[in-house]
Each structure stands twice: as structure tokens, then as C-alpha cells.
């Protein structure tokens, strides 16, 4: 037995994950629910043999030394797979995430149009946050591909491991994998400025050092996009602050208020048809939000978002309200996924007031679009040089 047929099954069934553990059959996850693929219970030794078939001798040695291993795996024409190998109660175990071969679009993922504007920014930090499996990586890939198709420049990614594969289009895209192309996030980010990217994508911000590099890069006048494990905008900012010691926080908050463009938080909710649908919170760093961040008043951000008329900004409650209003999710599903079920209930009971507020935003945005000068942030088109390598 080898695992390739099961990897292909994931693609055929659009499964997100595959689980391999001792004393269990192989399990795949489809639309958030787990299913055994057969009734064959695998022993610990059998699991180890299956996993080690995927590894080079060097990777086997690294896993046996560190007891953890992250890697990418590709089946041409089918897709890429993000693999995490670990030990569970002394036995080898593995979780595989399927990454489709074709890059998703922002429209296919049902993400807000605001993301197109954010990824075309010249400078700043854009954070995609959410729980494991909420679709952060897919959203980042869709944003990067949108820029790749629409703007000249250099996109540099630092990933652990590389997930979606990009081809050079309007932009040049270089992808660096930890452990394959560079030793660590630290080493890669230390040299990123010398590689002159217009956009730097950091696979995940996990610590103070990585966040410091993201801030340095954004403050130097470039665009940085990354992911963070957090529940919402407030939680993500609190996590970032807690990366740093007390004596460094005043400076951090000042830099963050000046460099942050947006925090996009997403969670998957169950639709009436049984499929998972994204509910998306978007915190745009308006002048008022920036002032709250600068003053360390993070607890006031949610209220500020609820009261804002900024086009593109929305709380989870506002996103869930729209999904419920449009008949896509049940009321209990909406309330279960809200940060504040009380606020969401109020919105549902005051639907007319909400619609009037949204119309004000639409009218305001239409007016600003009419007055906007054409040609803002134009790219220079494709320059062709008569040069070749000999």
C-alpha cells in the first residue's frame, strides 16, 4: 500500500485534510466532517512504513531527531499537499492538507472585494487571521495571484512549507521554503530586503522576531502580507502586543498604528445546503482605529468598527447578519459563530435600521468613486528588452 491513491481521493472529493494515526483507519475531512476511507485499522508500524515512503533519508533523520516535520508534497496535475508528521503516544502520525493545483480566485472563495484593494497597496501590513482550517492560506494565495495578474513587480514568499505554486505573470514570483531554500524564517527575513520585493508574504507570524521584520519591512515603504492564528481583529492585535515586553510596547503600538493596513478575520460557517461558507470580519486601519492602536485602547476597536461607515469594513456580526438575511445560513448557526450573539440578535430585530446604514455607505462610496482621479497607482505596463542569456 502507498498513499498516492488516498492523496488523489482527496482531490476527487475536495477533501481538506487526511489523518493517519495508529490503531485507526485512514480518515479524510470533507466540508468539516471526518470520514474513514475504509475499515482497515492500521498498526503503528504500518503507519510508520507509509509515512517513511514519502521521506528522503535526510528527512527521516531530521524527523527522528526533532520528532516533528513539516514538508510539501506534489502530485503533478493533481495538487500540492502540506504535510505535518509528528508523534502521538509514541507512534508516528501524520496530517495532510490538500492544496488544489489551480489557484483560487477572490470571487470563488466568496471573499470581500476590499481584498483586491488591499493587495494592490504600495506599503503597509495586511494580516489574515483565523483558526486552523479557516481558509487563511487560500485567501492569501488568491490575493497574491490577483496582484500577480494585475501589477508589475516582485513578489517574494517565505513559507513553511510552500503551498500554492505561482507562475510568473505580470509579477515575478519567488517562493522560498523553510528547510529547503533557507534555514529559518529569521535567515530568510534577514535577507528579504536585499531581494527587493514589492510584496513580501510571510507564511505565518509566530513570534516577536517575525513580527519585528514585518514592521520593519512595512515601515520601509513596502507591502507585507501574513497570517496569524487569532479569533478576530482585537484578538490578533492583542497577540501581537503580547509578543513584546512591556518596555517595547509603546514603540510597537506607534509603529503598528502607522503601518497596519487591515486585519481580515475569517471563519467557516455551515450553510443551509451543508457546505461551509466564509464569514469575514474586515478591520480597516482608519484614522480613528489608528489612534486607538497608538493609545493602546484595543478594547475599543470592536465598538469603533460597529459604528464606522467606512466602505469595506465589517464585524463578524455584520457579516453573519448578511448571510442570514440572504437565506444562506440558519439563525442558530449565525448566533453560534458571532462574537456577540446579543449584538447579532439586535441587528436581526432592527433590520430596517441596518439597511438604511448600509445604503448610506453605498451612497458615500459611489460619490467618492465618481470623484476619484483615474490612473491612481498605475503600473508601468510590460517593458520588453531585447536581451538573452548566452
Beta strands, then each sheet from edge to edge (+ up, - down):
strand 1: 17-20
strand 2: 27-30
strand 3: 33-36
strand 4: 68-75
strand 5: 79-88
strand 6: 91-100
strand 7: 124-130
strand 8: 153-159
strand 9: 171-177
strand 10: 199-202
strand 11: 223-229
strand 12: 260-270
strand 13: 276-284
sheet 1: 3+ 2- 1+ 6- 5+ 4-
sheet 2: 9+ 8+ 10+ 11+ 7+ 12+ 13-
end
